[in-house]
Structure formats: C-alpha cells, structure tokens
Amino acid sequence: MTADALAAWCRVRNQVDWTRVGRETAAPVQAAVDGLIVWCGAGRRSSGLARGDRLLAALAQSRADASRKRPLTCLLLAEWQRLVLGVPEVPFRQGDAFAKGGRERYALTAHTQRDFERCLRDSADPRVPLASRAARAYLDVAFFHPFPDGNARLAMLVLGYVLELEGVRLDEVGPLQTTRYADDALGAADMAALVSVLIHSTRRRAIRARR
C-alpha cells in the first residue's frame, strides 16, 4: 500500500520552523490588481463559466466571512466548498484520499478531522508570521484533503482568507500553483518564503501604481 502522505506532512509540519521561514509584514496591503479575482477568471477560461462563477461566489463569501472575523473551521470550509462545487452538502471525506495520480495517499483515521481542526486554529497564532500562517494553512488543506473534491481550489481560498483577515491581498497568486509534496520540508519552507515575497512585491507595485 502507498505510504501515508498525511502522516508525512504532519511530521514535516512539526519540523519546519514557521517563525523563521516567513518574513513579518506590515498590514494592510492593498493590491493594485486583485490576484484572486484574476485567478478565478483564469478558472472560468480554462474550466468553464459555471465553475469559475462558483469559485468567484466562494471567494466573495470567504471575504464576507473574513470581515466578520469568523475563525477557520471545517464547518466554515464546508460552506465555501458547497459554493465551489455547486452542491448542497459537502461532508468530510469518509475514506483515504489520493492525489498525483495515486502517488500520494492521505489516510483517514478516527482523529483526522479533529487534527485538521487543530491545524486550522494554528492559522490565527500571532507568534507566527502571517506569510507562514497562510502558507501552512494552504498546505494543511492540500494534505489533509478534507473533502472528496475541490481541495486545491479550497487551499487557495484558505490562503487568501488568512491574508484577508490581516488586510492583505496579493496582486498575483499564480506562482503558488506548483506541485507540492507532503514529505518536502524544504518545499514547505520555500512556500512560506514565496508568500512573503508576493506580499512585499504586491506592496511595491501598489505604491508605484499610486504615483
């Protein structure tokens, strides 16, 4: 049987020094271009108007929830995922999940949902730089794989939500859409560093655009 990639991610998650890999940033950061809106538009072109429109609706809902400071929970994510998929109910997965053509298996145990909820709460830990919290939350969704479908889209929404709570919007998110592996500690740290770079680049471009 394929090794448990979720267990590998949990080990990596504890190995990475998240307080050091993501530079601190001053908020808010208001982008000249809304990168997540652009990302949703790209989804409309590549996957069809209906799927893209559902993604836009989920993004709008996530931002409304951020304005109310709702904490990240499985229940909140399920509300967004219903919009992403256009279905009335989205339960937490009921068995092992697979990705990358079956090369990664995310096992399900009696504690998976509880552990995922705990990881989601970590996204609000003020001791960890914002970029690290956002990147880690993205990877938590990717590797806990909480729902039967649409987890990659949900991971991006979660990253945007963590930033949105601090008043930060990126002007591009495309560089984040590369293949990630659950057992890659350097890759996880690099993602936090990349989010930092994107935040600071967004600020610089926004300042130039206002001049």
N, C-alpha and C positions, 0 to 999 in steps of 0.2 A: 504493500500500500504506500502511496505517496506520503512523504513526511508531512507533519502538521506545520504548515507555514504560519498559522496564527500563533502557535507556541513559540516559533522562532521570532516572530515580531514582538511578542511580549518580552522575550529576553533582550532583543535589540533595544526596545523602548526603555528598558531599565539601564542599559549600558551607556546610552548617549547622554552626555552632559548638556541637557537642553538649556541650562542657564548661560552657557558659553557659546553655543553654535549660532544663535540668532542675535544679531546686534539689537540693542534697545533703540527705539524710535520714538520721536515726539509726535503725538497725535494732536489734532486730526490731520489727515492727508486727503485733500480733495483733488481728485484726478481731473485733468482737462478732458479726458476721454474715459468713459466708464467701461473698463475692461471686461467686466462680467456681462454687461449688456452686449458687447461685441461678441463675446464667447457664445452667448445664447443665439445671436444672429447667425453665427457660423454653423451652429447646430441646425438651424432652420434650413440653411442652404444644403448641408450635407445629408440630413436625415429627414427632411420634410417639414412643412409648415406646422403641422399639428404637434409634432414632437418639440419643435423649437418654441412654439407658443406655450406649451405646457411648462417648459423649462423657464420661460420668462415669468409665467404665473407663479411658479415656485420661488423664483428669485424675489419677486415682489412681496410674496408672503414672508419670506425669510427676513427681508428688510423691515417689514412691518413688525415682525416679532422682535427684531433687534431694537427697534425704537421703544418697545415695551420692556426691554431687558429680560426677556424670557431665558431661563437657563437651558443649556443643551441637555436634552433627554431623549430617550428612544421615542417617547410619545411625540415630542416636537418634530423629530426627524421623520416619523411616520406621516405626520401631517403634510410635510413638504413632499414626501415620496408619493403620496397619493396624487398630488398635482403633477409631479414629474412623469408618472406612469399613466395618469388618467384612469385610475381605478378607485373603487370606493373604499377598499381596505388593503392595508399592507402590513401583514403580520411579520414579526421577527422570524427569521429563517428557522425551519424545523429540522434541518439536517446539515451535513457537511456541505460546504460550498467550494466551488472550483473556479479558477481563473487561469489565464495564459495558456489556453488550450489544454487545461487539465494538469499543467505542471505544478501549480500551487493549489494545495488543498487547505481549507480553513475548517478545522474540526469544530464540531458542536459538542459542548459538554453541558452539564447541569448548571454551570456557573458562567457560561459565555455571555449571556445578556447582562447579568449583574456586573461582570468585569468590564463590559463595554460601557455601561452607565458610569462606572467609576472613572474610566478613562475620559469620558465626556466631561465630567466635573473638573478634571485637570485643566481643561481649556480656560478656566477662569482663575488659575493660580497666579496671583500677582508677582510671585517670586521669579517667574519665568518670563523672558522677553516675549513680546507679542508675536514676533515672527516665528519663534519656536513653538509657541502655543498653537498658532494657526497651522503650521506645517505638521505638527504632531497630530492634531485633530483630523487633518486630511488623511494621514496615513492610518490612523485608527479606523476610520470608516473603510478605507481601502482593504485593510487586512482583517478586521473583524467581519467585514462583508455582511452587515446585519440583515439585509433584505434580499429576497430572491433575485431581484433585477435592479438595475439602475444605480449601483453603488458608486461607480466612477463619477457620474453626474452629481450624486449626493455629496461625495467627498469635496468637490469644488464648491458647492453651496455652503458646506460647513466651514471650509477655509474662509470664504468670503464673509460668513456670519461672525466668526471670531474677530476678524478685522473690523467689520462694521460696528461691532459693539464698542470699539475704541475710536470710531470716527475715521477709519482708514478705508479708502477704496483704491484699488490698483487700476492703472490705465492699460495694463496688459496682463493676461494670465496664461497665454499660450505656452511660454517656457515651462510652466508647471506640468504640462501634459506630456510627460515622458514616462516610459515604463518603470515602475518601482518594484523592488523585490523585498519580500518580508524579512529576509535574513541579512540585508545590506545595511550595516550600521553607518558606514561612510555615506551611503546614499541618503539615509535619513538625515544625517547632519548636513549634508550638502543641500537638501531641500530647505531646511531652516535658513541656511545662509542665502539661498536663492530668494526666498520670500523677503529677507532683509534687503537684498539688492533691489528687488522690484519696488519695495516701499520707498526707498531712497531715490530711485530713478523716477518714480512717479512724482515725488515732490519736486525734483529738479525740473522735470518737464512742465509741471503745472506752473512753477514760478516763471519759467521762460515764456510760457503761453500768455501770462498776465502782463508781461512787459510790452 
